[in-house]
Every structure is written in structure tokens, then in C-alpha cells.
Amino acid sequence: MQEHVNDPYVKQAQKDGYRSRASYKLIELNEKDRLIRPGMLVMDLGSAPGGWSQVAGKIVGDKGRVIASDILPMDPVRNVDFIQGDFTEESVFNQILDSLGGKQPDLIISDIAPNISGIDSADQASSMYLVELALDMARKVLKPKGNFVAKVFQGSGSDAYLKELRKSFEKVSIRKPAASRSRSREIYVVAKGFRG
């Protein structure tokens, strides 16, 4: 708790009006990899509390849109359409498809994480399962040449996941933003040029 309260990114998020310190991870990834542009259609999987949706919504502007989804509730964000539910359930998946209106996202972002149990092997398996689901969604709806960004925890299954990404995307990079705590095993994969 003390670490969180004294975290410079937590303090900065409060000052800048962001919902979470995670916003700065996407800001840095975007500066490095030029992922989000005005007018884009972006999908945010595992969006609550909305830090990434805030960043994406601000950049895409009024001519763009962010479709966000999470099993947890999320307060409204400008330029963001939020769908609450599990995106792997058919009814929620269909709601997402309806909100896309026949269009394909230019970019899918996912900072999704499971509820942590404290059992490393179970938590790793849960987190890999979620990013695999996000990749599955990308393979179904992403625009050809589109991009995909997801949080991955290094450990069992992460190397195989990177191999899978390389099958579907032309270029895969691994990033560790400054706002990601150094002791955390989280990395971010930036996959560009979806092969469709």
C-alpha cells in the first residue's frame, strides 16, 4: 500500500486526471511505436477502470472510436463505447461486433490481468489464458495490417505465445515501459502488421 501511495505514476495520474497509473504505460508505448492516431477505431479488451481507454479516446478524438470491454463496470469515457461482460461469451462478443458496425479495428489493446490468487503457477496460467483470448479476438476482427498490444507476464507459456504472435503479425517487439514496476514480470508485446 505504501509503495502504491508513494508511486510517482500514481501521483501523476491523480494530477493528470487519469484513472490509473497504467495510462502512462500506453502513453509510452504509443510514443515509441506510434500506435494510435486521430480517427482510428480501437478496441480495448479488459478495459476497467479505463486508464487505457482514456488515453486512446483522447488520441482518436471525435472522429475515432474506442470499443472497450471488461467483466467489471467502467465509468463513461469520451469517445469510448463500453460493453460490460466476458468478451468470450457469445452474447457479449455479438454486442462487440454490433458496436463495430461492420468495421474492423485498426488496433486492439489489452492490459487485461486475472484476479491474482497468489499461487504463481495458477496466476501465470490464468494470465496466459486471457492474452490468448485477446489474440483470438484479434485474429477474428482486426483489420489486415492492423496492430495489437497486450500485457504478458513472463513465465510458463510466454515464449510459445510470442511464437503464435509471430505467425499472425509481421513484426513483434517486446517493451517494458518505465511505468511498469521493475520487479514485475509484466512485459508488453507490440505486434504490427496483422497478416489477416
For each residue, the residues with C-beta under 8 A, 3 or more apart:
1: 4 5
2: 5 6
3: 6 7
4: 1 7 10
5: 1 2 10
6: 2 3 10
7: 3 4 10 11 21
8: 11 12
9: 12 13 21 24 179
10: 4 5 6 7 13 14 21
11: 7 8 14 15
12: 8 9 15 16 18 21 24
13: 9 10 16 17 18 19 20 21 23 24 51
14: 10 11 17
15: 11 12
16: 12 13 23
17: 13 14
18: 12 13 21 23 24 51 54 55
19: 13 23 49 50 51 54 75
20: 13 23 49 50 51
21: 7 9 10 12 13 18 24 25 51 179
22: 25 26 51 52 111 179
23: 13 16 18 19 20 26 27 51 52 54 55
24: 9 12 13 18 21 27 28 177 178 179
25: 21 22 28 29 111 177 179 180 188
26: 22 23 29 30 51 52 55 56 109 111 149
27: 23 24 30 31 55
28: 24 25 31 32 175 177 178 179
29: 25 26 32 33 35 149 175 177 188 190
30: 26 27 33 34 35 36 55 59
31: 27 28 34
32: 28 29 175
33: 29 30 147 149 173 175 190 192
34: 30 31 37
35: 29 30 107 109 147 149 190
36: 30 40 42 55 56 59 60 107
37: 34 40 59 60
38: 59 60 61 63 64
39: 60 61 63 64
40: 36 37 59 60 64 106 107
41: 60 64 65 67 100 103 104 105 106 107
42: 36 56 60 64 65 66 67 105 106 107 108 109
43: 66 67 68 69 96 105 107 108 109 137 141
44: 47 52 53 56 66 67 68 69 80 108 109 110
45: 69 70 87 108 109 110 112 133 134 137
46: 69 70 110 111 112 113 130 134
47: 44 50 52 53 68 69 70 74 82 111
48: 70 71 72 73 74
49: 19 20 72 74 75
50: 19 20 47 53 54 68 74 75 77 80
51: 13 18 19 20 21 22 23 26 54 55 111
52: 22 23 26 44 47 55 56 109 111
53: 44 47 50 56 57 66 68 74 77 80 82
54: 18 19 23 50 51 57 58 77 80
55: 18 23 26 27 30 36 51 52 58 59
56: 26 36 42 44 52 53 59 60 66 80 109
57: 53 54 60 66 77 78 79 80
58: 54 55 61 78 79
59: 30 36 37 38 40 55 56 64
60: 36 37 38 39 40 41 42 56 57 63 64 65 66 79
61: 38 39 58 64 79
62: 79
63: 38 39 60
64: 38 39 40 41 42 59 60 61 79
65: 41 42 60 79 80 81
66: 42 43 44 53 56 57 60 77 79 80 81
67: 41 42 43 44 80 81 83 96 99 100 105
68: 43 44 47 50 53 74 77 80 81 82 83
69: 43 44 45 46 47 82 83 84 85 87 92 96
70: 45 46 47 48 73 74 82 84
71: 48 84 85 86
72: 48 49 84
73: 48 70 84
74: 47 48 49 50 53 68 70 77 82 84
75: 19 49 50
76: 80 82
77: 50 53 54 57 66 68 74 80 82
78: 57 58
79: 57 58 60 61 62 64 65 66
80: 44 50 53 54 56 57 65 66 67 68 76 77
81: 65 66 67 68 99
82: 47 53 68 69 70 74 76 77
83: 67 68 69 87 92 95 96 99
84: 69 70 71 72 73 74
85: 69 71 89 91 92 95
86: 71 89 92
87: 45 69 83 92 93 96 133 137
88: 92 93 133
89: 85 86 92 93
90: 93 94
91: 85 94 95
92: 69 83 85 86 87 88 89 95 96
93: 87 88 89 90 96 97
94: 90 91 97 98
95: 83 85 91 92 98 99
96: 43 67 69 83 87 92 93 99 100 141
97: 93 94 100 141
98: 94 95 101
99: 67 81 83 95 96
100: 41 67 96 97 103 104 105 141
101: 98
102:
103: 41 100
104: 41 100 141 142 143 144 146
105: 41 42 43 67 100 108 141 142 143 146
106: 40 41 42 143 146 147
107: 35 36 40 41 42 43 146 147 148 149
108: 42 43 44 45 105 134 137 138 141 142 146 147 148 149
109: 26 35 42 43 44 45 52 56 148 149 150
110: 44 45 46 130 131 134 148 149 150 151
111: 22 25 26 46 47 51 52 150 151
112: 45 46 130 131 134 150 151
113: 46 116 127 130 151
114: 123 126 127 129 130
115: 126
116: 113 123
117: 122 123 126
118: 123
119: 122 123
120: 123 124 155
121: 124 125 156
122: 117 119 125 126
123: 114 116 117 118 119 120 126 127 153
124: 120 121 127 128 153 155 156 157
125: 121 122 128 129 156 157
126: 114 115 117 122 123 129 130
127: 113 114 123 124 130 131 152 153
128: 124 125 131 132 152 153 156 157 158 161
129: 114 125 126 132 133
130: 46 110 112 113 114 126 127 133 134
131: 110 112 127 128 134 135 150 151 152 161
132: 128 129 135 136 161 164
133: 45 87 88 129 130 136 137
134: 45 46 108 110 112 130 131 137 138 148 150
135: 131 132 138 139 148 150 161 164 165 168
136: 132 133 139 140
137: 43 45 87 108 133 134 140 141
138: 108 134 135 141 142 146 148 168 194
139: 135 136 142 168
140: 136 137
141: 43 96 97 100 104 105 108 137 138
142: 104 105 108 138 139 146 148 194 196
143: 104 105 106 146 194 196
144: 104 194 195 196
145: 193 194 196
146: 104 105 106 107 108 138 142 143 194
147: 33 35 106 107 108 169 190 191 192 193 194
148: 107 108 109 110 134 135 138 142 165 169 189 190 191 194
149: 26 29 33 35 107 108 109 110 188 189 190 191
150: 109 110 111 112 131 134 135 188 189 191
151: 110 111 112 113 131 186 187 188
152: 127 128 131 158 161 162 186 187 188 189
153: 123 124 127 128 158 185 186 187
154: 158 185 186 187
155: 120 124 158 185
156: 121 124 125 128
157: 124 125 128 160 161
158: 128 152 153 154 155 161 162
159: 162 163
160: 157 163 164
161: 128 131 132 135 152 157 158 164 165 189
162: 152 158 159 165 166 172 174 189
163: 159 160 166 167
164: 132 135 160 161 167 168
165: 135 148 161 162 168 169 172 189 191
166: 162 163 169 172
167: 163 164 195
168: 135 138 139 164 165 191 194 195
169: 147 148 165 166 172 191 192 193 194 195
170: 192 193 195
171: 191 192 193
172: 162 165 166 169 189 190 191 192
173: 33 189 190 191 192
174: 162 187 188 189 190
175: 28 29 32 33 187 188 189 190
176: 180 187 188
177: 24 25 28 29 180 188
178: 24 28
179: 9 21 22 24 25 28
180: 25 176 177 184 186 187 188
181: 184
182:
183:
184: 180 181
185: 153 154 155
186: 151 152 153 154 180
187: 151 152 153 154 174 175 176 180
188: 25 29 149 150 151 152 174 175 176 177 180
189: 148 149 150 152 161 162 165 172 173 174 175
190: 29 33 35 147 148 149 172 173 174 175
191: 147 148 149 150 165 168 169 171 172 173 194
192: 33 147 169 170 171 172 173
193: 145 147 169 170 171
194: 138 142 143 144 145 146 147 148 168 169 191
195: 144 167 168 169 170
196: 142 143 144 145
